[in-house]
Protein backbone atom coordinates (compact mmCIF):
# COMPACT_ATOMS: atom_id res chain seq x y z
CA UNK A 1 0.00 0.00 0.00
CA UNK A 2 1.08 3.61 -0.44
CA UNK A 3 -0.19 7.17 -0.05
CA UNK A 4 -0.75 7.30 -3.82
CA UNK A 5 0.34 5.03 -6.66
CA UNK A 6 4.07 5.86 -6.95
CA UNK A 7 4.82 7.87 -10.10
CA UNK A 8 8.12 6.00 -10.36
CA UNK A 9 6.33 2.68 -10.77
CA UNK A 10 6.44 1.48 -14.35
CA UNK A 11 4.08 -1.11 -15.85
CA UNK A 12 5.35 -4.40 -17.18
CA UNK A 13 5.93 -4.35 -20.93
CA UNK A 14 3.01 -6.65 -21.56
CA UNK A 15 0.72 -5.17 -18.93
CA UNK A 16 0.60 -1.41 -19.45
CA UNK A 17 -2.34 0.18 -17.66
CA UNK A 18 -4.46 3.14 -18.69
CA UNK A 19 -6.13 5.65 -16.40
CA UNK A 20 -9.49 7.34 -16.72
CA UNK A 21 -9.83 10.93 -17.82
CA UNK A 22 -13.14 11.33 -15.96
CA UNK A 23 -15.52 8.77 -14.54
CA UNK A 24 -16.35 5.19 -15.51
CA UNK A 25 -17.44 6.11 -19.03
CA UNK A 26 -14.00 7.49 -19.74
CA UNK A 27 -12.12 4.38 -18.60
CA UNK A 28 -9.61 3.26 -21.19
CA UNK A 29 -9.03 -0.41 -21.82
CA UNK A 30 -5.57 -1.55 -20.85
CA UNK A 31 -3.31 -3.76 -22.87
CA UNK A 32 -3.14 -7.13 -21.18
CA UNK A 33 -1.37 -10.38 -22.01
CA UNK A 34 -3.47 -13.28 -23.22
CA UNK A 35 -4.40 -15.60 -20.39
CA UNK A 36 -3.17 -18.51 -22.51
CA UNK A 37 0.20 -16.79 -22.79
CA UNK A 38 0.33 -16.71 -19.00
CA UNK A 39 -0.31 -20.44 -18.88
CA UNK A 40 -3.94 -20.03 -17.80
CA UNK A 41 -7.08 -21.62 -19.19
CA UNK A 42 -9.59 -18.91 -20.18
CA UNK A 43 -12.44 -21.39 -19.63
CA UNK A 44 -11.76 -21.41 -15.88
CA UNK A 45 -12.55 -18.74 -13.26
CA UNK A 46 -9.90 -16.11 -12.59
CA UNK A 47 -8.49 -14.76 -9.30
CA UNK A 48 -6.55 -11.46 -9.50
CA UNK A 49 -4.64 -10.70 -6.31
CA UNK A 50 -2.40 -7.92 -4.97
CA UNK A 51 0.87 -8.49 -3.08
CA UNK A 52 1.58 -5.78 -0.52
CA UNK A 53 -0.55 -6.13 2.63
CA UNK A 54 -2.48 -8.93 0.91
CA UNK A 55 0.03 -11.72 0.26
CA UNK A 56 2.86 -10.17 2.23
CA UNK A 57 3.48 -7.93 5.25
CA UNK A 58 4.82 -4.97 3.30
CA UNK A 59 4.69 -2.35 6.04
CA UNK A 60 6.49 -4.63 8.48
CA UNK A 61 9.21 -5.43 5.93
CA UNK A 62 9.58 -1.80 4.86
CA UNK A 63 9.79 -0.73 8.49
CA UNK A 64 12.63 -3.18 9.15
CA UNK A 65 14.43 -1.92 6.04
CA UNK A 66 14.11 1.68 7.22
CA UNK A 67 15.36 0.76 10.70
CA UNK A 68 18.52 -0.55 9.05
CA UNK A 69 18.99 2.97 7.70
CA UNK A 70 18.53 4.60 11.09
CA UNK A 71 14.93 5.68 10.47
CA UNK A 72 11.65 5.02 12.26
CA UNK A 73 8.48 3.75 10.66
CA UNK A 74 5.47 4.69 12.77
CA UNK A 75 2.09 3.16 11.94
CA UNK A 76 0.11 6.28 12.75
CA UNK A 77 -2.10 6.49 9.68
CA UNK A 78 -3.02 4.41 6.63
CA UNK A 79 -0.23 5.92 4.59
CA UNK A 80 3.34 5.19 3.61
CA UNK A 81 5.70 8.12 3.19
CA UNK A 82 3.96 10.12 5.93
CA UNK A 83 4.93 7.47 8.49
CA UNK A 84 8.71 7.74 8.01
CA UNK A 85 10.63 9.73 10.64
CA UNK A 86 14.09 10.39 11.94
CA UNK A 87 14.26 9.05 15.52
CA UNK A 88 12.63 11.51 17.90
CA UNK A 89 11.40 13.80 15.12
CA UNK A 90 7.89 15.24 15.13
CA UNK A 91 7.73 15.84 11.37
CA UNK A 92 7.86 13.00 8.87
CA UNK A 93 10.52 12.87 6.15
CA UNK A 94 9.87 14.87 2.99
CA UNK A 95 7.72 12.81 0.63
CA UNK A 96 10.37 12.64 -2.09
CA UNK A 97 12.97 11.40 0.37
CA UNK A 98 10.54 8.75 1.56
CA UNK A 99 9.88 7.76 -2.03
CA UNK A 100 13.59 7.17 -2.58
CA UNK A 101 13.67 4.79 0.36
CA UNK A 102 10.60 3.06 -1.10
CA UNK A 103 12.36 2.59 -4.44
CA UNK A 104 15.48 1.30 -2.67
CA UNK A 105 13.41 -1.18 -0.68
CA UNK A 106 12.29 -2.80 -3.93
CA UNK A 107 15.89 -2.89 -5.15
CA UNK A 108 17.51 -4.22 -2.00
CA UNK A 109 15.05 -5.26 0.70
CA UNK A 110 11.77 -6.57 -0.73
CA UNK A 111 12.97 -10.16 -0.50
CA UNK A 112 12.81 -10.03 3.29
CA UNK A 113 9.06 -9.47 3.48
CA UNK A 114 7.07 -11.97 5.57
CA UNK A 115 4.22 -13.87 3.93
CA UNK A 116 0.73 -13.12 5.20
CA UNK A 117 -0.63 -15.90 7.38
CA UNK A 118 -2.60 -18.43 5.36
CA UNK A 119 -2.08 -16.70 2.01
CA UNK A 120 0.05 -19.33 0.28
CA UNK A 121 -2.23 -22.23 1.22
CA UNK A 122 -5.34 -20.25 0.28
CA UNK A 123 -4.02 -19.43 -3.20
CA UNK A 124 -2.86 -23.00 -3.72
CA UNK A 125 -6.37 -24.23 -3.00
CA UNK A 126 -7.97 -21.51 -5.13
CA UNK A 127 -5.64 -22.40 -8.01
CA UNK A 128 -7.31 -25.81 -8.10
CA UNK A 129 -10.57 -24.03 -8.88
CA UNK A 130 -9.37 -21.31 -11.26
CA UNK A 131 -6.41 -19.38 -12.62
CA UNK A 132 -4.44 -17.03 -10.38
CA UNK A 133 -2.72 -13.82 -11.52
CA UNK A 134 -0.61 -11.55 -9.27
CA UNK A 135 -1.27 -7.88 -10.08
CA UNK A 136 0.95 -5.47 -8.16
CA UNK A 137 1.79 -1.78 -8.27
CA UNK A 138 5.54 -1.99 -7.79
CA UNK A 139 8.48 -0.14 -9.34
CA UNK A 140 9.84 -1.80 -12.45
CA UNK A 141 13.27 -2.26 -10.88
CA UNK A 142 11.67 -4.50 -8.26
CA UNK A 143 10.19 -7.02 -10.68
CA UNK A 144 12.93 -9.64 -10.37
CA UNK A 145 13.11 -9.43 -6.58
CA UNK A 146 9.34 -9.65 -6.36
CA UNK A 147 9.19 -12.68 -8.67
CA UNK A 148 11.89 -14.42 -6.60
CA UNK A 149 10.04 -13.64 -3.37
CA UNK A 150 6.82 -15.11 -4.75
CA UNK A 151 8.62 -18.22 -5.96
CA UNK A 152 10.37 -18.81 -2.64
CA UNK A 153 7.11 -18.73 -0.76
CA UNK A 154 4.96 -21.00 -2.87
CA UNK A 155 3.29 -18.11 -4.71
CA UNK A 156 4.76 -18.72 -8.14
CA UNK A 157 1.82 -17.49 -10.24
CA UNK A 158 1.93 -15.19 -13.29
CA UNK A 159 3.14 -11.76 -12.17
CA UNK A 160 2.03 -8.48 -13.77
CA UNK A 161 3.31 -5.04 -12.78
CA UNK A 162 0.88 -2.14 -13.03
CA UNK A 163 1.04 1.63 -12.59
CA UNK A 164 -1.91 3.60 -11.28
CA UNK A 165 -5.50 2.40 -10.82
CA UNK A 166 -5.89 -1.34 -11.36
CA UNK A 167 -9.38 -1.33 -12.83
CA UNK A 168 -8.49 -1.11 -16.54
CA UNK A 169 -5.97 -3.95 -16.43
CA UNK A 170 -8.13 -6.11 -14.17
CA UNK A 171 -11.03 -5.60 -16.56
CA UNK A 172 -8.91 -6.53 -19.58
CA UNK A 173 -7.87 -9.75 -17.84
CA UNK A 174 -11.33 -10.63 -16.53
CA UNK A 175 -13.05 -10.14 -19.86
CA UNK A 176 -10.89 -12.90 -21.34
CA UNK A 177 -12.11 -15.40 -18.76
CA UNK A 178 -15.30 -17.23 -19.66
CA UNK A 179 -15.83 -18.01 -15.99
CA UNK A 180 -16.37 -15.55 -13.11
CA UNK A 181 -13.50 -13.47 -11.71
CA UNK A 182 -12.49 -12.11 -8.31
CA UNK A 183 -10.13 -9.29 -7.31
CA UNK A 184 -8.37 -8.87 -3.95
CA UNK A 185 -6.56 -5.71 -2.79
CA UNK A 186 -5.97 -3.71 0.38
CA UNK A 187 -6.48 -0.26 -1.13
CA UNK A 188 -9.94 1.22 -1.53
CA UNK A 189 -9.02 3.25 -4.67
CA UNK A 190 -7.96 0.05 -6.48
CA UNK A 191 -11.16 -1.72 -5.44
CA UNK A 192 -13.22 1.27 -6.58
CA UNK A 193 -11.33 1.31 -9.87
CA UNK A 194 -12.19 -2.33 -10.51
CA UNK A 195 -15.81 -1.71 -9.53
CA UNK A 196 -16.01 1.04 -12.16
CA UNK A 197 -14.13 -0.80 -14.91
CA UNK A 198 -15.43 -4.34 -14.32
CA UNK A 199 -18.49 -4.31 -12.04
CA UNK A 200 -19.15 -8.03 -12.55
CA UNK A 201 -15.82 -8.92 -10.88
CA UNK A 202 -16.23 -9.90 -7.22
CA UNK A 203 -14.14 -7.59 -5.03
CA UNK A 204 -12.54 -8.34 -1.67
CA UNK A 205 -10.53 -6.07 0.62
CA UNK A 206 -7.85 -7.68 2.79
CA UNK A 207 -5.38 -5.90 5.09
CA UNK A 208 -2.68 -8.24 6.41
CA UNK A 209 -1.09 -6.08 9.12
CA UNK A 210 -3.23 -5.94 12.29
CA UNK A 211 -1.83 -2.48 13.05
CA UNK A 212 -3.25 -1.14 9.79
CA UNK A 213 -6.67 -2.77 9.91
CA UNK A 214 -8.40 -0.13 12.09
CA UNK A 215 -6.82 2.62 9.98
CA UNK A 216 -7.72 1.28 6.52
CA UNK A 217 -10.59 3.05 4.73
CA UNK A 218 -13.27 0.59 3.65
CA UNK A 219 -16.56 0.59 1.79
CA UNK A 220 -18.39 -2.53 3.01
CA UNK A 221 -21.49 -1.71 0.99
CA UNK A 222 -19.39 -1.94 -2.17
CA UNK A 223 -16.52 -4.36 -1.42
CA UNK A 224 -16.41 -7.31 0.96
CA UNK A 225 -13.81 -6.80 3.73
CA UNK A 226 -12.22 -9.99 5.12
CA UNK A 227 -8.86 -9.78 6.93
CA UNK A 228 -8.47 -13.51 7.65
CA UNK A 229 -7.17 -15.60 4.73
CA UNK A 230 -9.01 -18.76 5.75
CA UNK A 231 -12.37 -16.97 5.66
CA UNK A 232 -11.32 -14.98 2.59
CA UNK A 233 -10.48 -18.15 0.64
CA UNK A 234 -13.94 -19.55 1.29
CA UNK A 235 -15.61 -16.31 0.18
CA UNK A 236 -13.54 -16.11 -2.98
CA UNK A 237 -14.21 -19.74 -3.80
CA UNK A 238 -17.93 -19.16 -3.42
CA UNK A 239 -17.80 -16.07 -5.65
CA UNK A 240 -16.16 -17.92 -8.56
CA UNK A 241 -18.00 -21.23 -8.24
Buried (B, 14 or more C-beta within 10 A) or exposed (E): BBBEBBEBBBBBEEBBBBBBEEEEEEBEEBBBBEBEEBEBBEEBBBBBBBBBBBBBBBBBBBBBBBEEEEBBBEBEEBBBBBBBBEEEEEEBBEBEEBBBBBBBBBEEBBBBBEBBEBBBEBBBEBBEBBBBBBBBBBBBBBBEBBBEBBEEBEBEBBBBBBBBBBBBBBBBBBBBBEBBBBBBBBBBBBBBBBBBBBEEBBBBBBBBBEEBBEEBEBEEEEBBBBBEBEEBBBBBBEBBE
